[in-house]
Amino acid sequence: MSEKPEDIGLDNKSQAERDRIDLNHEISGESTGRIQRFLSQNSHDIYGESEKKKSERAYRTMLDMLLAEDAQYAALYCQVTEKLDRAYQAVDQALIDINQRLEASDRKLQILRENATELEDGTKVFQSENGSIYTENGNRVSDQMAKNLEFSENAPSWEEYKEEKQRHDVLLRQQNEINTYQDEVLIPARKRMDDKDNPPSMDELKEIEKTIETQMPDVVKTNYHKGDLRAESPNNLSVAHIQIEEAGVGAPNISAAFDAARLDIPDIGSLPTLEVAPGRTPS
């Protein structure tokens, strides 16, 4: 094998030439195997990207970068997302319950109407315990119109019909409150949380969290406070956990970050280690 020509390799080049070669490597981002000498970590000029920009470019979205590099943001984002998930689940369950009760109430009202007495125009009427007669809409029937009406022993009373009608109206009102809450609070919150290129700020996250809870209808709160998603489904990762895992290497332990932020626990690395005597286990 022939010997390497004298002009090949850095050792045989002038200091100025070696500097020029190293600078070109640093501009292109290629490793030289030596400490960077010309471009600082945050440098940004016409020759290339700064290290910060390269770090940003390494993530697919701005949200990925925040989740991977800002433990405090990631903990709050995870917390708000879990509350949003729980609110959606509570809404779904509340709607299922109310729809079932509405169906039962509809059937009962239908039976009551079928067994009610009718006026000549087909209007359903019910007799109260004091003898007064009312239409199904709550209008009192005049004595002149009522004098020829007959009521069977099985005819439902006005009080029975009125009670069921009020129950039905309450269920309809609750159903409307839930749908409004979902349309005006949860859906916009989910849309904002899912904006990966322009993610919500810390203040926005706090406001979203507050709105989820303060605007929640009472009928939804019952299901919302029944349990914690993490406690009930430890293997069921929330959207936030999935996004954090996909953000890349360096993503923080979100559960630990959340607990530390909430309880103000010092960094475990700063705590003294316990020395255990030989033959003994720590208590």
C-alpha positions as CSV (number, residue, x, y, z in Angstrom):
1,M,0.0,0.0,0.0
2,S,1.3,3.4,-1.0
3,E,2.1,6.0,1.7
4,K,-0.4,8.9,2.3
5,P,0.5,12.0,0.3
6,E,2.0,14.7,2.4
7,D,-0.8,17.2,1.6
8,I,-3.5,14.9,2.9
9,G,-4.7,15.2,6.6
10,L,-4.9,18.2,9.0
11,D,-1.5,17.6,10.5
12,N,0.2,18.7,7.3
13,K,-2.0,21.8,6.8
14,S,-1.4,25.3,8.0
15,Q,-3.2,26.6,11.1
16,A,-5.4,28.9,9.0
17,E,-6.4,26.0,6.7
18,R,-7.2,23.8,9.7
19,D,-9.3,26.6,11.2
20,R,-11.2,27.0,7.9
21,I,-11.9,23.3,7.7
22,D,-13.2,23.1,11.3
23,L,-15.4,26.2,10.7
24,N,-17.0,24.6,7.7
25,H,-17.7,21.4,9.7
26,E,-19.3,23.5,12.5
27,I,-21.4,25.5,10.0
28,S,-22.7,22.2,8.4
29,G,-23.4,20.7,11.8
30,E,-20.9,17.8,11.2
31,S,-18.9,16.6,14.2
32,T,-15.2,17.1,14.1
33,G,-14.4,15.1,17.2
34,R,-13.1,18.2,18.8
35,I,-14.6,20.9,21.0
36,Q,-16.6,23.5,19.0
37,R,-14.3,26.6,18.7
38,F,-16.0,29.1,16.3
39,L,-19.8,29.0,16.6
40,S,-21.4,29.4,20.1
41,Q,-24.3,27.2,21.2
42,N,-26.8,30.0,20.4
43,S,-25.1,31.5,17.4
44,H,-27.2,32.2,14.4
45,D,-25.9,33.8,11.3
46,I,-25.9,33.6,7.5
47,Y,-23.9,30.4,7.6
48,G,-26.4,28.2,9.3
49,E,-28.9,27.4,12.1
50,S,-28.3,27.9,15.8
51,E,-28.3,25.0,18.1
52,K,-31.6,26.1,19.5
53,K,-33.2,26.1,16.0
54,K,-31.8,22.6,15.4
55,S,-33.3,21.5,18.6
56,E,-36.7,22.9,17.6
57,R,-36.4,21.3,14.2
58,A,-35.8,17.9,15.8
59,Y,-39.4,17.9,17.0
60,R,-42.4,17.6,14.7
61,T,-44.4,20.4,16.4
62,M,-44.1,23.1,19.0
63,L,-46.3,21.1,21.4
64,D,-43.9,18.2,21.1
65,M,-41.0,20.4,22.0
66,L,-42.8,21.9,25.0
67,L,-43.9,18.5,26.3
68,A,-40.4,17.1,26.0
69,E,-38.4,20.0,27.3
70,D,-40.6,21.9,29.8
71,A,-41.6,19.6,32.7
72,Q,-43.8,22.2,34.4
73,Y,-45.7,22.8,31.2
74,A,-46.0,19.1,30.5
75,A,-47.3,18.4,34.0
76,L,-50.0,21.1,33.7
77,Y,-50.9,20.0,30.1
78,C,-51.2,16.4,31.3
79,Q,-53.4,17.5,34.2
80,V,-55.8,19.6,32.1
81,T,-56.0,16.9,29.4
82,E,-56.9,14.3,32.0
83,K,-59.6,16.5,33.4
84,L,-60.9,17.1,29.9
85,D,-61.0,13.4,29.3
86,R,-62.9,12.8,32.5
87,A,-65.4,15.6,31.7
88,Y,-66.1,14.0,28.3
89,Q,-66.6,10.6,30.0
90,A,-68.9,12.2,32.6
91,V,-70.9,13.9,29.8
92,D,-71.3,10.6,27.9
93,Q,-72.5,8.8,31.0
94,A,-74.8,11.5,32.0
95,L,-76.4,11.6,28.5
96,I,-76.8,7.8,28.6
97,D,-78.6,8.0,31.9
98,I,-80.8,10.9,31.0
99,N,-81.8,9.4,27.6
100,Q,-82.8,6.2,29.3
101,R,-84.9,8.1,31.9
102,L,-86.4,10.2,29.1
103,E,-87.5,7.1,27.2
104,A,-89.1,5.7,30.3
105,S,-90.8,9.0,31.0
106,D,-92.0,9.2,27.4
107,R,-93.6,5.8,27.7
108,K,-95.3,6.6,31.0
109,L,-96.7,9.9,29.6
110,Q,-98.0,8.1,26.6
111,I,-99.8,5.6,28.8
112,L,-101.3,8.4,30.9
113,R,-102.5,10.2,27.8
114,E,-104.0,7.0,26.3
115,N,-106.0,6.5,29.5
116,A,-107.1,10.1,29.8
117,T,-110.5,11.5,29.0
118,E,-110.8,13.6,25.9
119,L,-112.7,16.7,24.9
120,E,-114.7,16.8,21.6
121,D,-111.6,18.1,19.8
122,G,-109.4,15.3,21.1
123,T,-107.6,17.3,23.8
124,K,-106.6,15.1,26.7
125,V,-108.0,16.2,30.1
126,F,-107.3,15.1,33.7
127,Q,-109.3,15.6,36.9
128,S,-107.6,16.8,40.0
129,E,-108.2,15.6,43.5
130,N,-110.3,18.7,44.3
131,G,-112.5,18.1,41.2
132,S,-111.0,20.7,38.9
133,I,-110.3,19.5,35.3
134,Y,-107.2,20.5,33.4
135,T,-105.9,19.9,29.9
136,E,-102.5,18.2,29.4
137,N,-101.1,21.7,28.8
138,G,-102.3,22.9,32.3
139,N,-105.2,24.9,31.1
140,R,-108.3,24.7,33.4
141,V,-111.4,23.5,31.6
142,S,-114.5,25.6,32.2
143,D,-117.4,24.2,34.2
144,Q,-119.6,24.5,31.0
145,M,-117.2,22.2,29.1
146,A,-116.6,19.9,32.0
147,K,-120.2,19.1,33.0
148,N,-120.6,16.4,30.3
149,L,-117.2,14.7,30.9
150,E,-117.0,11.3,32.4
151,F,-113.9,9.8,34.0
152,S,-113.3,6.0,34.5
153,E,-111.9,4.6,37.7
154,N,-108.6,3.9,35.9
155,A,-108.3,7.4,34.5
156,P,-105.0,9.1,35.7
157,S,-105.3,12.1,37.9
158,W,-104.1,15.6,37.1
159,E,-101.6,15.4,39.9
160,E,-100.1,12.1,38.5
161,Y,-99.8,13.5,35.0
162,K,-98.5,16.8,36.2
163,E,-95.7,15.1,38.3
164,E,-94.6,13.0,35.4
165,K,-94.7,15.9,33.0
166,Q,-92.5,18.0,35.4
167,R,-90.1,15.1,35.7
168,H,-89.9,14.9,31.9
169,D,-89.3,18.7,31.6
170,V,-86.5,18.5,34.1
171,L,-84.8,15.8,32.1
172,L,-85.1,17.7,28.9
173,R,-83.6,20.8,30.6
174,Q,-80.7,18.7,31.9
175,Q,-80.1,17.2,28.5
176,N,-80.0,20.7,27.0
177,E,-77.5,21.9,29.7
178,I,-75.2,18.9,29.0
179,N,-75.3,19.4,25.2
180,T,-74.6,23.1,25.7
181,Y,-71.7,22.4,28.0
182,Q,-70.2,20.0,25.6
183,D,-70.6,22.3,22.6
184,E,-69.5,25.5,24.2
185,V,-66.9,24.3,26.7
186,L,-65.5,20.8,26.0
187,I,-65.3,20.9,22.2
188,P,-63.5,24.3,22.1
189,A,-61.2,23.2,24.9
190,R,-60.3,20.0,23.0
191,K,-59.7,22.0,19.8
192,R,-57.4,24.4,21.6
193,M,-55.5,21.6,23.4
194,D,-55.0,19.8,20.0
195,D,-53.4,22.9,18.3
196,K,-49.9,21.4,18.1
197,D,-48.3,24.2,16.1
198,N,-49.7,27.0,18.4
199,P,-50.2,25.2,21.8
200,P,-52.0,27.0,24.7
201,S,-49.8,28.9,27.1
202,M,-49.6,28.1,30.8
203,D,-52.2,30.8,31.5
204,E,-54.5,29.4,28.9
205,L,-54.2,25.9,30.3
206,K,-55.2,27.2,33.7
207,E,-58.2,29.1,32.3
208,I,-59.3,26.0,30.4
209,E,-59.0,23.9,33.5
210,K,-61.0,26.4,35.5
211,T,-63.8,26.6,32.8
212,I,-64.1,22.9,32.6
213,E,-65.0,22.7,36.3
214,T,-66.9,25.9,36.9
215,Q,-69.2,25.6,33.9
216,M,-69.9,21.9,34.5
217,P,-73.6,21.1,35.0
218,D,-74.5,19.5,38.4
219,V,-75.8,16.4,36.6
220,V,-72.4,15.9,35.0
221,K,-70.5,16.5,38.3
222,T,-72.0,13.4,39.8
223,N,-70.2,11.2,37.2
224,Y,-67.1,13.4,37.0
225,H,-66.3,13.0,40.7
226,K,-66.9,9.2,40.9
227,G,-63.3,8.4,40.2
228,D,-59.9,9.4,38.7
229,L,-59.0,8.1,35.3
230,R,-55.4,7.3,36.4
231,A,-56.7,5.4,39.4
232,E,-59.4,3.5,37.5
233,S,-57.3,2.8,34.3
234,P,-53.6,2.9,35.1
235,N,-52.8,1.4,31.7
236,N,-55.1,3.7,29.8
237,L,-52.8,6.6,28.7
238,S,-54.4,10.0,28.1
239,V,-53.9,12.0,25.0
240,A,-51.3,14.0,26.8
241,H,-49.3,11.0,27.8
242,I,-49.4,9.7,24.3
243,Q,-48.2,13.0,22.9
244,I,-45.5,13.2,25.4
245,E,-44.2,9.8,24.6
246,E,-44.2,10.6,20.9
247,A,-42.3,13.9,21.5
248,G,-39.0,12.0,21.6
249,V,-36.1,11.3,23.7
250,G,-35.7,13.5,26.8
251,A,-39.4,13.6,27.6
252,P,-39.9,13.9,31.4
253,N,-41.6,11.5,33.7
254,I,-44.9,13.3,33.7
255,S,-46.4,11.6,36.7
256,A,-43.4,12.5,38.8
257,A,-43.2,16.0,37.4
258,F,-46.9,16.5,38.3
259,D,-46.5,15.3,41.8
260,A,-43.3,17.3,42.3
261,A,-45.0,20.5,41.0
262,R,-48.1,19.9,43.1
263,L,-46.4,19.0,46.3
264,D,-43.3,21.1,45.8
265,I,-41.1,18.1,46.3
266,P,-37.3,18.8,45.9
267,D,-35.3,17.2,43.2
268,I,-34.5,13.7,44.3
269,G,-31.0,14.1,43.2
270,S,-30.5,16.8,45.8
271,L,-31.5,14.6,48.7
272,P,-28.9,12.8,50.8
273,T,-28.7,9.0,50.3
274,L,-29.2,6.7,53.2
275,E,-26.3,4.4,54.1
276,V,-27.5,1.0,55.2
277,A,-25.4,-1.0,57.6
278,P,-24.3,-4.4,56.3
279,G,-26.8,-7.1,56.9
280,R,-29.7,-4.7,57.5
281,T,-32.4,-3.5,55.2
282,P,-33.8,0.0,55.2
283,S,-37.0,0.4,57.2
